[in-house]
């Protein structure tokens, strides 16, 4: 079936609408970051660069590191941007841009997102590396896709709703696991594996109160105490569930690793985390 021009927008130069990338510019291994400046930092480790492409907050460098072809792409902040990035990268790999037909042999990408997060547990200190073994979508993105029920762990989600007194007016908290084979390759003794809550904002949705009162002021305390089987909620961030869910529905592999720069339990934060981030970047580059 031919995909219409309104559904897949292709620029005059043959690149995809937002990312401005062409199919040949995407590597099988993709590192995603929020900050465009971090793309240059990561690509600074590359042996050589093939291309640099920038549009809005989306900045891509494709090159090689230790014999591995890699693309590093900035997404900006939030799940809505991941919806753009993952769908457009999948289109570049799995749709013929001339015929607008889906290619017969699917291509599988590996995504590792490197980001920052806030810990919800007293025993996960600043500077920790935290891999999102499972993520909870509190943004409401995944239910827009028909296959979301196939990837959502409903028993886990129901326990989460009950134990946290999750409000009815909030989006359904779809629970999705990262790719296990990729997790086993990226994770090590230097990382904590746990459950991540993907919020749709930085302040109220993560329980931060400045001038506006919170609708559920006890939410973070209930998150801290949540238990389901061997799992607990380890951290907040804003993208991992969208990445894990979209990748899984599209047949790709994905996980997220974050540097803890805030501990919500201890009410501590560290904004001078650049050296520690360099360690995480080098670790992911070596293992991806």
Buried (B, 14 or more C-beta within 10 A) or exposed (E): EEBEEEEBEBBEEEBBEBBBBBBEBBBBBBBBBBBBEBBBBBBEBBEEEBBBBBBEBBBBBBBBBEEBEBBBBBBBBBBBBBBBBBBBBBBBBBBEBEEBEEEEEEBEBBBBBBBBBBBBBEEBBBBBBBBBBBBBBBBBBBBEBEEBEEBBBEEBBBBBBEBBEBEEEBBBBBBBBBBEEBBEBBBEEEBBBBBBBBBBEBEBBBBBEEEEEBEBEEBBEBBBEBEBEEBBBBBBBBBBBBBBBBBBBBEBBBBBBBBBBBBBBEEBEBEEBEEBBBEBBEBBBEBB
